[in-house]
Amino acid sequence: MEFVERYKSISGYLLLIDLLADPGLLIWVSRSLFPKEWVGKRVLRLIFTKTYRVFSAKIIAMQPETTIHTDSTTKPAIAFESRYASSPTEVKTMNTDQLRQNFLIEKLFVADQFRWTLSFFDRYLTGGIMPVTGSLTLETPEQLKAAYFLERRELGMINVGGPGRVVADGVSYDVDYKEALYIGQGTQQVTFESHDSANPAKFYLNSTPAHHSYPTRKVSRGEAEVVELGSMETANHRTINKVLVNSVLPTCQLQMGMTELKPGSVWNTMPAHTHDRRMEVYFYFEVPKGQSVCHFMGQPQETRHIWMQNEQAVISPNWSIHSGSGTSNYTFIWGMAGENLDYGDMDFCAINDLR
């Protein structure tokens, strides 16, 4: 009907809802569209009620594309969320809420629950597990369509909580604060536990598709490749700890490390850069109570920002810069995946050219 055609746009849907909420407007429109004998009768009300329900369903369907799938029957519980890949053109039009819905990962640690966010950029999985009540087995989310989690994936982690233990195919690894563990593709059973439930471990997890099985290995703080960059004068004096990178151990495509900012320094990754060959995820922690980090993203000449709190992560597309400035110093974990394992493969942007 011509009437239905008028309301195919979202603005039309919203106008129809307003119309149904106003009896006077409803009667006026109905007299224009329907035979007189229909007006005021139950038939008219029925037509508008059914139309309202159909159009309301369409509005709900037009909500942001992020979807959450929670498996409440699996012990431990699994929360799984998918994020679609976005182009620079789309991101330019996003408001604050849309940017946060597409790129910010707000909650990573819930007692005895695996929390996963799958980015369609390089199918990168970001997650967290905080074991409290006992040993928890790494279950396979239904969305991976795999016989076991690491059938076609590799897994890296850094502990940002109390001391914990990871068991991979029967081999036990004690992982303390800021220590890392890499688990290779093909490992069939992985369990996590905390040494003290009152001070539970918090395993920050990154996983990427893998084509080859490399040995599982723990990397302590003393085994990391350490680089010191920046200065107090430019407020970016920081220590970079490369832990799961090809100069320390072999991986398929996953790289992880940790950057610690010195007191009085607040800027990370400045001058900013992009790397079209790899996407990246930042996880901010050790952000003092009452302080925040402003994370910058987007193309160098079309930047956006997202305000972040302690123990939150943010997805960075390969075409986007990834930089941040805090109201205090902090630490962040970076994880990357893509076409190469060259840590130095960066396309820098001069500070004065940023917009």
N, C-alpha and C positions, 0 to 999 in steps of 0.2 A: 504493500500500500504506500501511497505518497506520504502518509503520516509517518510510517516507519522509516522511510528514506531520509526524512528530515533529521533523524536522530542517530545517524550512524557515526558521528564524531563524538569524541569524549565530552565536548562542551554540550552537545545535544543530550547526552545521557544525564549530565548534571542538571540541565534545565528541566528535563522530565521529572527528576526527583523533586526539584523545587515546585514544579507544577502540582504534583500529587500531594504535597504538603500544604497547598493553598486551595481550599474548597472553592473560593470565588473564581480564581484563575482556572481551576479545573472545569467549572460549569461553562465559563466563557469559551474555552477552547473546544469543549465537547459540542457546543451548539454550532461551532464553525465546521466541525469535522464529521458529525454524525446526525442521522435523522432526528427530528424533534421528539418523536415518540420514545427515543432511547434515553434522552436526558433525564437524570434524576432516578432512573430505574436501576435495578440490581445488575442488569446486563452491562451497563456502562462501567459500573464499579468493577465488575469482574474482568472486563477487557483491560482496564487500566492497571489493575492489580497484577494480572499475568504479565503485562508488558513491563511493569516496574521490576518484577522478579527477574525476568530475562535480562534487562539492561543492567540491573545491579550485579548480576553474575558476570556480565562483560566487564564492568568496572573493576571488580575484584581481580579478574583475569589479567587486567592491564597493570597490576602492581609490579614493582621491580622484579627482575628475573631471578634474584637469589632465592634458592629453595633450600629448606632444611629437612633432612630425613633423620629421624631418631629411631633407633632400634631399642625399644624399652625391654625386650624380652631377653636380650643377650646379657650375660653376666661376665665381665663388667659391661655397663651400658656404653653404647656408641652414639655420639652425636656427629652427624655427617652433613656438610653443607657444600654446595657447588656454586662457584662464581664463574660467570661467563667472561670470555675475553672481550675487551673493549678497545675500540680504535681511538686515536687522538681526536677525530671529529666528534665522536660521541662524548668524550670526556669534557670537551670544551663547553658543552651545553648542560653539564650536570650541576645541580645545586649541592648544598652542603650535605643534606641527607643522602642524596644519591651517590656522592663520592664515598661517604662512609659505608653505605650498603654494599658497594661494589669492591672496595679495596681494604677497609679496616676489618681486622679480626679482633673483636673486643674481649672475648673470654676464652682462655685456653686451658685453665686449670679448675676442674671440679672434682671433688673427692671420688675416686674409683670410677671415673668416666673418661673414656677416650673421646677426645674432641678433635674432629678433622675438618679442614676446609680445603677443598680441591679447587685449584685455579686451573682454568682451561689454557692459561699460558704455560706451555710445556708440561701440562698435567702434573703440576707441582702440588704436593700435599703438605700442608702445615698443620701441626697438631700438638697436643699436650696430654700427658697423663700424670696424675697425682695419686699414687697408690696409698691408701690409708688402712684399710681393714685387712690386708694380706697381699699375697702374690696375685697379680693380674696378668692374664694371658692376652697377647696381641691378637685380637679377633679380626676377621676379614670383613670389611663393609661390603654389603651386597652390591653396591655400585661398582666395585672393582671387577666383579665377575671373574674371580680367581679362586683356585683351590685353596690357597693360603696367601697371606698378605704379601710375602716377598717372593711369590712365584715369578713375577715379572718386574720386581722393584728392588731398589736398595734403600737403606734407612740410615739416617744420621741423627744424632741427638746430643744435646748438651744439658747437663743437670743444673738447674737454677734454684734448687731447693736444698733440703737436708740430704745427708748421705743415703745412697740407695744401691740397689743391686739389679743387674740385668742378666738373665740367663738365656743364651742363644744356642739352641740345639744341644742343651746339656752342659755347656761351658759357662761358668759364672764369672761376671765382671762387676767388681765394686766400683761405683762411679760417684765421686764426691762433687762438691760444689765447683762449677765451672770446668769440670772434666767432660771429655767427649767420648763417644763410642760410635763406630761405624759397623753396620751389619750388612753383609753382602747378599746379593740376589741368590735365591735358592734356599735360604735358611727357613726351616719349616715351623719351628716353634720358638717364640720369644716371650719371656715373662718379665714383669717389672715388680719390684717391691721396695719398701722403705725400711731402713734400719730402725727408725723410731717413728711411730704413728703420730706422736705429738709434734714432730718436726719432719713432716713427710718430704720425700724427694719430689721434685718437679722436673720431669723429663720433657724438655722442649724438643719436638720431633719434626724432621723434614724428610720427605721421601720423594723419589723421582723414578720414572721408568728406567729399567736397566736391561742390558743385553748380554752381560757377562757376570760371572760370579767372582768377586774379589774377597780376600780373607777378611773376616771380622777382626776388628782391632780397637782397643781402647787407646786414647791419646790423652795423656795427663798434661797438666799445665806446663811442666818442664819439657815436654816433647814438642810443644807448639813452636812454629816459626814466628818469631816476634819482630815486629817492625815499629819504630817510633816515628811519628809524623807530626807536623804542625808546630805551633808555638803558642806561648801565653799571650804574646802580642796580638795574634790574630784569633784568639779565643778558641783554638782548635787543636791544642796539644793533646795527643791521644796515642794509645798503644794498641796496635793491631795484632791479634793472636790468630794466626792461621793454623787451624787444627785439622780439618778434613779437607785438605787440598792436595793436588798431585805432587807437590814438593815434599809432602809428609807421608802420604800413603796413596795407593791407587784406588780410584773410583771410576764408575762409568761416566757420570756427568754431574753428580752432586758435589757441591763445594760448600763448606761451612766454616765460619770463623767468628771471632768476638772482638769488638772494639771497645776499649775502656777510655773514657774521657777523664783527663786530670782535673782536680778541683780548680775552679775558675774558668775552665773551658767548656763551651756549650755547643759549638758547631761540629757536625760530622759531615764527611764526604764533601768538602768544600776546598777547592773548586769542584763544582758538580760535574757529573759525567753520565753518559748513557752507554749501553753496549747492546747493539742490535742482535748479537749472537746469543745473549743470555737474558733471562728474566731474573728477578731477585725478590726476596722477602726479608724485611727487617723486623726484628723482635726487640722491643725496648724493655729493659728492666733496670733494677737499682735506681729507679726514679724516686727521689725522696717524697714522702707524704706531703701533699699540698702543692707539689710541683708538676709540671707537664712538659711534653715535647711537642713542638710544632714540626710536623713532617712535610716536606715539600716534594711535589711530584708533577708530572706533566712534561710536555715538550719544553726545551729550554726557553723558547720565546712565548710560551703559553702556560705558565706554571699555575698550580693550585696547591692548597695546603689542607692538612688534616691534623687537628689537635688530638694528641694521644696521651694515654695514661700508662701507669706502670703495668708491665706484663701484658702488653697488647702488641699485635703484629700488623703489618701493612704490606700489601702486595704491590710490587713495582713492575709494570710491563717493561718489555725490553726497549721500547721507544721512549721511556720516561726517565727523567732524573730521579734520584733518590737521595735526599739530603735532609738534615734536621737541625733544629736549634732548640735547646731546652732552657727552662728557667732555672736550671741547676745542671751540674754535670750528671752523667748517667752512663750506662753500658748498653750496648745493643749487639745482638747476634745477627749476622748476615748469612743468608743461604742463597745459592745460585744454581741454575741448571740451564742447559742449552746446548749449543753446537760445539763449544770447545771448553778446554780446561785451563785456558791461559788467564791467570788472575790479572795480569796487566793489560788485557785487551779492553781498553776504555776509550771512548770518544769524549774528550774533555770539552767543557764549555767555559769560556772566560767569565769571571764573575760579573764584569761590567756588561756582558751581553745577555744576562738573564733578564727575563721580563715576567 
